Amino acid sequence: MKGTHDPAGTAAASVALPGNGELVPLGEGPVAKVLAGADGHGAFALKAYPGPIDRRTRGLLDAELHRLGELRARAPVLVADRVEELPDGRCALRMELCAQSLSELVGSSGPLSVPDALAVGSTLAATLAAAHATGLVHGGVTPGNVLFRSSGEPVLGDFGLTLRHAFPGEMTTGVDFLAPETVRDGTRNERTDLYGLGAVLYFALAGSPPHQGQPGEQVDERLLRTLSGEVPVLDRTDLPPGLSQLVSALLASNPDARPLDAATVAARLGPPRAQPVFDDFGDVFASHVARPQPSAPPAPPLPRGGTRYRARRKPKAGVVLAIVGALSVLAVAMVLVLHRPAKPGAPISPAAVAAPEPGPPSGQTVLLELADPVDQGNYVELSWRSSEPLDFAVVIAPEGQKAHSAFVARASTYRVRIDPVLRYCFLIQGATSTGYVQSQPKPIRGATCVNA
């Protein structure tokens, strides 16, 4: 039986490989789907990408996998055993099947204990240090890529940049764990790997991502909030001295304010020992990072040899059942009410957006000015200027409809497709290091824009 090509990613049906029987869906990430199956050699996972790869990409991928195979002898990394071509032509990676991911573990059992989180963090830091020393970049360190073997050993999967460049996906996916520079321009390097390490540690200790979404928040709003706000300090009383500061330093929005490298972090976390060694990091990390004061005794000793995790298997159908047991407030922080001239006997129906609490004001006045929109009938051309470089979102308020936003990074122009008959209001919001600023709203077609 051949696999069914599903470019829209809507099919939930299983796929088949010749000689391997039916493959059962196991999970889905921002770009690829993960399937599970078994053959004469045992269980395996298959990561299926949405399309084929060309000869050049295949050459780069083979070279990258070869280097990862060499790294596997020195660090716990999950490396594809081979590259498969599905019957419909899609590229897929065949690899070891692990018991579960860190995101699944925390989702089912809550935040990890401090010794468990330190064991995971120490393993990841040492793995990234070994990879970076050989010129390899992970490019997407997230809890979903931290996996546990059936023995409980943590491993780091989904290494490498080749397939990330071939199948970039949307930057709005996975924003919870992306470094600001990745959100802004797609940068993926050793510095963004450090941010990912900090995000994983934060998630393991807090049970939630560093920039958790808010009810009703649009993705573009969340992107700007991620760029404009500092990460909340870990709210736990059992953290050893300096751990919260280390996590905050890894999550610094300025890449240069993060620790020197993964080897530095690994040295600070240290190998599994009775008590991890932390200091005040005065000479290592940015001085603006707050130093938390512990209010509880140190964490219990970390057993030598690392912590092992009991695998919690998720039942699957068929063969798998036997195998696997800143500006988040930005676009809605303003109410845009569009008034059109009243006609006799015709009620006025304003369009409005609910307004949450505004963000903190910036310590320095930043000027942001939106030029008059240029109405071209079925689209409008917007341009703006600011007194300093910012990340921007465009807020679009159609008459009689809910306003929405579009994250445009550091662009200063934007073309918006519009309804030729509706009236509109527009404004620009920019993320600063301490909050956000916004322009005055500008109308088209006689709308009156009111800040409510």
C-alpha positions in Angstrom: 0.0 0.0 0.0 1.4 3.4 -0.9 1.3 6.5 1.3 -1.1 9.2 0.4 0.3 12.6 -0.5 -1.2 15.2 1.7 0.5 18.6 1.1 -2.0 20.4 3.3 -1.2 18.1 6.2 -4.8 17.3 6.8 -4.8 13.6 6.6 -4.8 11.6 9.8 -4.4 8.3 8.0 -1.4 6.1 8.4 1.4 5.7 5.9 3.2 2.6 4.7 6.7 1.8 3.5 7.5 -1.2 1.4 8.5 -4.1 3.7 7.7 -2.2 6.9 3.9 -2.5 7.0 1.7 0.3 8.3 3.2 3.3 10.1 1.1 4.9 12.8 1.1 8.7 13.4 2.9 9.5 16.6 3.1 13.3 16.7 3.3 16.4 14.6 5.8 19.3 14.8 5.9 22.7 13.2 7.0 21.2 9.9 7.3 17.4 10.0 5.1 14.5 11.1 6.5 11.7 13.2 5.4 8.1 12.5 6.2 4.9 14.4 6.5 1.4 13.1 8.4 -1.9 13.4 10.3 -4.3 11.2 12.5 -7.3 11.7 15.0 -5.2 13.6 12.5 -3.7 16.0 10.7 -0.5 16.6 11.7 2.7 14.8 10.5 6.3 14.3 10.1 8.0 10.9 10.1 11.8 10.6 8.3 12.7 7.4 8.8 16.1 5.9 6.2 17.8 3.6 8.1 17.4 0.4 11.1 16.0 -1.4 14.7 17.4 -1.3 16.9 18.1 -4.2 20.3 16.6 -4.9 22.3 19.4 -3.4 20.2 19.3 -0.1 20.7 15.5 0.0 24.4 16.0 -0.2 24.4 18.5 2.6 22.1 16.3 4.7 24.3 13.2 4.2 27.4 15.2 5.3 25.6 16.6 8.3 24.4 13.2 9.4 27.9 11.8 9.0 29.2 14.5 11.4 26.3 13.8 13.8 27.2 10.1 13.7 30.7 11.0 14.9 29.3 13.2 17.6 27.0 10.4 18.8 30.1 8.6 20.2 30.8 11.5 22.5 27.3 12.9 23.4 23.7 11.7 23.7 22.3 12.8 20.4 19.5 11.1 18.4 20.8 10.7 14.8 18.9 9.4 11.9 20.0 6.0 10.7 19.2 6.7 7.1 17.2 8.9 4.8 14.0 7.4 3.3 12.0 8.5 0.3 8.3 7.9 0.8 6.2 6.5 -2.0 4.8 9.9 -2.7 8.4 11.4 -2.9 8.5 13.1 0.5 11.8 13.0 2.4 11.8 11.1 5.7 14.4 10.3 8.4 14.4 6.9 10.0 15.7 6.8 13.6 15.5 5.2 17.0 12.1 5.3 18.7 12.2 6.9 22.1 9.7 6.6 24.9 8.6 10.2 25.3 9.6 13.8 25.1 10.2 16.4 27.9 7.1 18.3 26.8 5.0 15.1 27.2 6.7 14.3 30.6 6.0 17.8 32.0 2.5 17.8 30.4 1.6 14.6 32.2 3.5 15.0 35.5 4.1 18.7 36.0 7.4 20.5 36.5 10.5 18.4 37.2 12.2 18.3 40.6 15.3 20.5 40.8 17.7 17.5 40.7 15.9 16.1 37.6 15.9 19.5 35.8 19.6 19.9 36.6 20.4 16.4 35.3 18.6 17.2 32.0 20.2 20.7 31.8 23.7 19.4 32.4 23.2 16.7 29.7 21.9 19.2 27.2 24.6 21.8 27.9 27.4 19.2 27.6 25.8 17.9 24.3 25.6 21.4 22.8 29.2 22.2 23.9 30.4 19.1 22.1 28.4 19.9 19.0 29.5 23.5 18.9 33.1 22.5 19.2 32.8 20.6 16.0 30.9 23.4 14.2 27.5 21.8 14.5 24.4 23.9 15.4 21.2 22.4 16.6 18.9 25.2 15.5 15.8 24.3 17.4 16.3 23.3 21.1 12.8 22.8 22.5 11.2 20.5 25.0 9.8 18.5 22.1 13.3 17.7 20.9 14.5 16.5 24.4 13.7 12.8 24.3 14.0 9.9 26.8 15.0 6.4 25.9 13.2 3.5 27.5 16.2 3.4 30.0 15.3 6.9 31.0 18.5 8.5 29.4 17.8 12.0 28.0 18.9 12.6 24.4 18.8 15.6 22.2 17.1 15.0 18.8 16.3 16.9 15.6 19.9 18.3 15.3 21.0 20.3 12.3 20.3 23.2 9.9 20.0 21.5 6.5 16.4 20.4 6.7 15.4 23.5 8.7 16.6 25.6 5.7 15.0 23.2 3.2 11.6 23.3 5.1 11.7 26.6 7.1 8.0 26.6 8.1 6.3 29.6 9.7 8.2 31.6 12.3 5.0 31.9 14.2 5.2 28.2 15.2 7.2 27.3 18.2 7.5 31.0 19.3 7.4 29.9 22.9 11.0 28.7 22.7 12.5 30.8 19.9 15.2 33.4 20.5 14.2 36.9 19.6 16.7 37.0 16.7 15.2 33.9 15.3 11.8 35.4 15.4 13.1 38.6 13.9 15.2 37.4 11.0 15.5 33.6 11.2 19.0 33.5 12.8 20.0 30.1 14.1 23.4 29.7 15.6 25.3 28.8 18.8 23.7 31.9 20.6 20.2 30.8 19.7 21.0 27.3 20.9 21.9 28.9 24.3 18.5 30.6 24.4 16.8 27.3 23.6 18.7 25.6 26.5 17.5 28.3 28.8 13.9 28.0 27.5 14.1 24.2 28.1 15.4 24.7 31.7 12.7 27.2 32.4 10.0 24.9 31.0 11.3 22.0 33.1 11.3 24.0 36.3 8.2 26.1 35.8 6.0 23.7 33.8 5.3 26.5 31.2 7.2 28.3 28.5 9.1 31.5 29.2 6.6 33.6 27.2 3.3 31.9 27.9 0.4 32.8 25.7 -2.6 34.8 27.0 -6.2 34.1 26.4 -7.4 35.4 23.0 -3.9 36.5 22.1 -3.1 36.4 18.4 0.2 34.9 17.3 1.6 38.1 15.9 0.8 39.9 19.2 2.6 37.2 21.0 5.6 37.6 18.8 5.9 41.2 19.6 5.5 40.6 23.3 8.3 38.0 23.2 10.5 40.7 21.6 9.6 43.5 24.0 9.3 41.8 27.4 11.7 40.2 29.8 11.1 36.6 30.9 9.4 36.3 34.3 11.7 35.1 37.1 11.3 31.5 38.0 8.9 31.4 41.0 10.2 28.4 43.0 11.6 28.5 46.5 13.6 25.3 46.2 16.1 26.5 43.6 19.8 26.5 44.6 21.6 29.8 44.7 22.3 31.2 41.2 20.1 28.8 39.2 17.4 31.3 38.5 20.0 33.9 37.4 21.6 31.4 35.1 18.3 30.7 33.4 17.6 34.4 33.1 21.0 35.0 31.5 20.4 32.2 29.0 17.1 33.9 28.1 18.6 37.4 27.7 17.1 39.1 24.6 20.5 40.5 23.7 22.5 37.5 22.4 25.8 39.1 23.7 24.4 39.1 27.2 24.0 35.3 27.3 26.7 33.1 28.7 29.9 32.9 26.8 29.2 29.4 25.4 27.5 26.1 26.1 30.8 24.8 27.7 30.6 27.6 30.2 27.0 26.6 31.1 28.0 23.0 31.4 30.8 23.9 33.7 28.4 26.0 35.9 25.9 23.2 36.1 28.7 20.7 36.6 28.5 16.9 36.2 26.0 15.1 38.5 27.2 15.6 42.0 25.9 16.0 45.5 25.3 19.7 45.2 25.8 21.8 42.0 28.2 24.6 42.3 26.9 28.1 41.6 28.3 31.5 42.3 27.1 35.0 41.7 28.3 35.0 38.0 29.5 38.6 38.5 32.2 38.3 35.9 30.3 36.1 33.5 26.8 37.4 32.9 25.1 40.7 32.3 24.9 42.9 35.3 21.2 43.7 34.7 20.2 40.1 35.5 18.6 40.1 39.0 20.1 37.9 41.6 17.4 35.9 43.3 17.7 35.3 47.1 16.8 31.7 48.1 14.2 31.4 50.8 14.5 27.6 51.2 17.2 25.1 51.9 19.3 23.8 49.0 17.8 21.2 46.7 18.3 17.5 47.7 21.4 15.8 46.4 21.6 14.8 42.8 22.4 11.1 42.6 25.7 10.3 41.0 25.3 9.0 37.5 22.3 11.3 36.7 18.6 10.9 37.1 16.7 8.2 35.2 13.1 8.7 34.2 10.5 6.1 34.1 9.1 6.0 30.6 5.4 6.8 30.3 4.3 5.3 27.1 1.3 6.6 25.2 -0.9 3.8 23.7 -1.1 3.8 19.9 -3.2 1.9 17.4 -2.0 -1.2 15.7 1.7 -2.0 15.8 2.6 1.1 17.8 0.4 -0.2 20.7 2.9 -2.9 21.1 5.9 -0.5 20.6 5.1 2.5 22.6 3.3 2.0 25.7 6.0 42.6 23.1 3.4 43.2 22.7 1.1 40.4 23.5 -1.3 43.1 24.6 -0.4 45.3 21.7 -2.8 44.6 18.9 -5.7 44.5 21.4 -4.4 47.1 23.7 -6.2 49.8 21.8 -9.9 50.1 20.9 -10.4 51.4 17.4 -13.9 52.6 16.9 -14.8 53.3 13.3 -17.7 55.8 12.9 -19.2 56.4 9.6 -21.6 59.3 8.8 -25.1 58.4 10.0 -27.8 58.1 7.5 -31.4 58.9 8.5 -32.8 55.9 10.3 -29.6 53.9 10.0 -27.8 52.9 13.3 -24.1 53.3 13.7 -22.3 50.0 14.3 -18.9 50.6 15.7 -16.2 47.9 15.4 -14.1 47.5 18.5 -11.3 45.4 20.0 -11.2 44.5 23.7 -8.5 46.3 25.6 -6.3 44.5 28.1 -4.0 46.3 30.4 -1.3 48.4 28.6 2.3 47.4 28.8 4.9 49.3 30.9 6.0 52.7 29.6 9.4 53.0 28.1 12.0 54.9 30.1 12.9 57.0 27.1 10.6 58.6 24.6 10.5 56.8 21.3 8.8 58.6 18.4 6.7 56.4 16.1 4.8 58.1 13.2 2.5 56.4 10.7 2.2 58.3 7.3 -1.2 58.7 5.7 -2.3 55.3 4.2 -2.4 55.1 0.4 -5.7 53.5 -0.6 -5.3 51.5 -3.8 -8.8 50.0 -3.8 -8.2 46.3 -2.9 -5.0 47.0 -0.9 -3.5 49.8 1.1 0.1 50.9 1.3 1.4 51.8 4.8 4.7 53.4 5.7 6.1 54.7 9.0 9.2 55.9 10.8 10.6 55.7 14.3 13.4 57.4 16.2 15.1 54.1 16.8 15.1 50.6 15.4 12.1 48.6 16.7 10.2 45.4 15.9 6.8 46.4 14.6 3.2 45.1 14.3 0.6 46.6 12.0 -2.9 46.7 13.6 -5.7 46.6 11.0 -9.3 47.5 12.1 -12.0 46.9 9.5 -15.4 48.4 9.9 -17.8 46.1 11.7 -15.1 43.4 12.3 -12.6 42.5 15.0 -9.2 44.1 14.6 -6.2 41.9 13.9 -2.4 42.4 13.7 0.5 41.4 11.4 4.0 41.1 12.8 6.4 42.7 10.3 9.7 42.6 12.2 11.8 45.7 11.4 10.2 46.7 8.2 9.0 50.2 7.7 6.5 49.6 4.9 3.7 47.1 4.5 1.0 46.4 2.0 -2.4 45.2 3.4 -5.1 43.5 1.3 -8.4 45.1 2.2 -12.1 44.9 1.2 -12.8 47.6 -1.5 -16.0 48.8 0.2 -15.2 48.8 3.9 -13.7 51.6 6.0 -10.5 51.0 7.9 -8.3 52.3 10.7 -4.6 51.4 11.0 -1.9 51.9 13.6 1.7 50.8 14.1 3.0 49.3 17.4 6.7 48.9 18.2 8.4 46.8 20.8 11.0 48.5 23.0 13.3 46.9 25.6 10.9 47.9 28.4 7.4 47.9 26.8 5.9 49.3 23.6 5.0 52.5 21.8 2.4 53.0 19.2 1.5 55.6 16.5 -1.6 57.6 16.2 -4.2 55.6 14.2 -4.8 56.7 10.6 -8.1 56.1 8.7 -9.1 55.6 5.1 -12.5 56.3 3.4 -13.7 58.7 5.9 -13.5 56.5 9.0 -13.0 58.2 12.4 -10.5 56.3 14.6 -11.0 56.7 18.3 -8.6 55.5 21.0 -10.9 54.1 23.7 
